[in-house]
Amino acid sequence: MIATDLIGIEDLECADIELILETAERMQELGERAVKKVPTLRGRTIVNLFFEASTRTRTSFEIAGKRLSADVINFSTSGSSLSKHESILDTARTLDAMQPDLVVVRHHVAGVPKRIADELDSPVINAGDGWHEHPTQALLDMLTVKQEKGRVDGLTVAIVGDISHSRVARSNIYGFLKMGAEVRVAGPPTMLPPGIETLGVKAFTSMREALDGADVVMALRIQLERLSGSLFPSVREYSDTFGLSRATLRYAKDDAIVMHPGPVNRGVELSHDLADHRPSVILDQVRNGVALRMACLYLLAGRERAIDPAVRS
Amino acid sequence: MSRLLLRGGRLLDPASGRDETGDLLVEDGVIVAVDRKINTRGAEVLDCEGKWICPGFVDLHTHLREPGQEYKEDIASGGRSAVAGGFTSVACMANTQPVNDDPAMTDYILDRARQDSPARVYPVAAATKGLAGEVMTEMSALVDAGAVAFSDDGKTIMDSGVMRRVLEYSKLVGRPVMTHAEDRTLVADGVVNEGPVSTRLGLPGNPAVAETVHVSRDIMLAELTGAHLHVAHVSTAGAVAEIRAARERGVHVTAEVSPHHLTLTDESTSGYDTNTKMAPPLRSAEDVRACRVGLADGTLDAIATDHAPHAVHEKEVEFTAAPPGIIGFETAYAVVMAVVREDDLPPLELVRRLSTEPARILGINAGTLAVGAPADITLVDPTRRWTYDPTKGYSKSRNSPWAGCELEGRVEVTIVGGRLVFHTDRGVLAP
């Protein structure tokens, strides 16, 4: 692996992405066993540093670490450094002094995992930062698509929803583009960020155009609190214009699959029916998440520390 | 009687248009002779070969943080940092704690400055009480106490009716109203320039039109009232165009631009370094270009640092939570020298924008090398290379995007009222 941290898909080489996906496929087999544990990371300490409430992602990382026999410590805190009167970098330095082997960081503001990675000796995995990136989500999405479609190269992927405030969208845009797919984004104009085309995607405000001929349709979770920011007038209007149902899915290819990073607002961005049944692959995404995170932990924490312990003391 | 002869430097005096090699003689704090060759005896001699002899730089937009936030800066440390950057006069904004909205506070700041600061300090008083944007301050009493201008700076006056009355009333005292022109409803939560960079970084964007819209409004109000509007830290091509057009139709509007908005773009923010967070934010390359054109054609009259010290722990937080602003005194000259080198801005014009024009806007007796003027003089070496280390600077704070950068052009000597207050080899010498 070329990278020493996993902060964003933007920084990854294609070879890194391929290595992670291949490693994840090997890890998957472990999940099928009765005893789902290997000693690979025995004696290593992994800290889940979560500044933003998260159950699903944190649990996924925790299970991944435990299946590799690492000691996983959850450090959850909410609120900004201002409210705690402790700077982000002080938190990082405190943690560094405890000599973890890998730190998983989630924060509600973009850039914090990168600042922490710059400060820490140990590898850092970004578990989602603000509207910036959520690299393990995009990697598990790519893994799911690869398994469903046999490839990523040459596919058309449509991402629908609040692109402006979505780290999942950004990471998937970088990832699918790097792996040779065509990527489209769609949403109300107030939710398409300025200059999004500079990332290499086509932007649409029509579901019909965005989904036309798509192999993969990814719906994003709508944050209902955006209503107060006047980004959309009502849940009903959003659901009518950008909600994904069997009817709107007809614009896509016949064998198109439906994805969602979860948790789903049922009946808003995704119909009940689609949320639970094929062609949606939402639970496959969750299942793949564990294997994918095991692969990332293994690749980043499994190798020897770059700095000689003797030098550190 | 003290006598100081500056010998053989490039005399750059925008007020008279002089740009030639020569000597300058100071006697008892006053410039008494400027000529190609001055023969005198008994004077201390400063060899200025290869150096520029400039009227002392004037910074019309700074934050000295005293009273109230002395852990960031105080008048003593800010004044020392100023002269180390060649600034002999600085105007300090009113957002102290308590706010400088009262003649007693203006008086206090001036008293501290007389005791502690090697640079001359000129208070900018608040335009409205408590910077609340509601009730105007006692401008007449504040000017009597020593205020030179009025501004709520970062607390932009959003109420157009209040701004109109503030501008109108300011004509009573004939002092400029300085506007931090950003429409707060358009800025919203924005912390970086809105565009491809904010989209890539996933940080809330502050659109360029937030500035242009507000500059347009303030220009219209200045046109209505006939008052002197000064636009602080212009950052957008749109604002430059609005100011240029207003000037052409005779509106009394002046403007400043900061060294960072002349040299850095929003790309500098890519590493999430909070020392690249400013208000207004670093803009696009097109905006930087427009600001440089505006500086060259005189639309932007002055260069001002917006020196804004913040403590290390305040900046080591989430990008959205960090206070905006950077320190700027000690890097300003070297940073803007890039504009001289890259855009062929004549040295005389650079000095005009660092000294003569800001002095004119503030209405203070500075910005000239004329015989009889106070001997406020800055001596610079335009080609000397050095590496900036804010931990070795004079400000109490270190929040600079140029930390560790090699810069070209260095302030060598600063003289205030005939006194040598800074020498590059000896440091700040007084008070």
Interface residues (C-beta under 8 A of the other chain):
Chain A: E10 S80 S81 L82 S87 I88 L89 D90 H107 V109 A110 G111 V112 K114 R115 D118 D129 G130 W131 H132 E133 S164 R167 R170 P193 P194 G195 I196 T198 L199
Chain B: E194 G195 P196 V197 S198 T199 R200 L201 G202 L203 G205 P207 G271 Y272 H313 E316 V317 E318 F319 T320 A321
